[in-house]
C-alpha cells in the first residue's frame, strides 16, 4: 500500500470526472507533448497517455517512481512515457529539449509550492503554451480575482497568460482528503508579449508590483512614489494612468500596472 507523504503535501486525485475536465481544459491531442507534474499513482498519467503524443512525468517521491516504472513498463519502453525522478523546482525544460510553446503542463502540485512553481514555469525562456493546474480553491479564485482584488500572484500570472477558473473539485475527490476544496485552473495563451510589446523589463515590473504591495494598508501612491521618482512624478503618473489617488495596490488591474511600468521606464531612461 502506497500511503501519501504528508511532508510532500501529497493528495492523490481519484475522480475520473476531474481528470477528464483537466484533459479537456488542456485541449490535449495526438500532437502534444505533456509535462505532467506529480503523477502520483498514475491515474491521470494513464488517461494522458491515451491522448497525448508523449508524456514527461516528473515525480519527486522515490517510492512512486518505482511504482510508476512497473505500472507503465511498456509505455516507458516505447518512449511514450518519460519518467523523471526529480523535484519539479529543479527541472529545466530546455535540458529535456522542450521549446517555448512546444508543450503543455498538467500539474497536481503540492499547495505549498504553488507560487514558486508558477513563477518559475511562466518566466522561463522555454515556457509552455498552456497550463492546467489543480490548486486550492481559494488560491485559484484569488488568481482570477473574482472579487476584483488583485494580488502579487494574480498579476504575475496575468502578465504571462490568461487564467481561467474551470471548476471546483471537492475535497472528497482526493485520497487522503484535504481540509479544503480544490479547483482546476487553466492558464492559456502563455507568452512574454506583455513585456516585449510594451517595452517593459520583467524584473523592473515585478519590483514595482512588490513595492506596491509592500505595505498593504498604505495607498499605492505612497508605496511607489520613490520608485517613480518622487511624489510629484508619482502624482503625474497616477493622473496619466487614470488611477484614483486613494487606490490601493489590490485595486489596480494589470492594465494600470502596465501604464505605471511604462511611466517608470521613461523615468529611468532620463
Order of alpha helices (4+ residues) and beta strands (2+ residues): beta-alpha-beta-alpha-beta-alpha-alpha-beta-beta-alpha-beta-alpha-alpha-beta-beta-beta-alpha-alpha-alpha-alpha-alpha
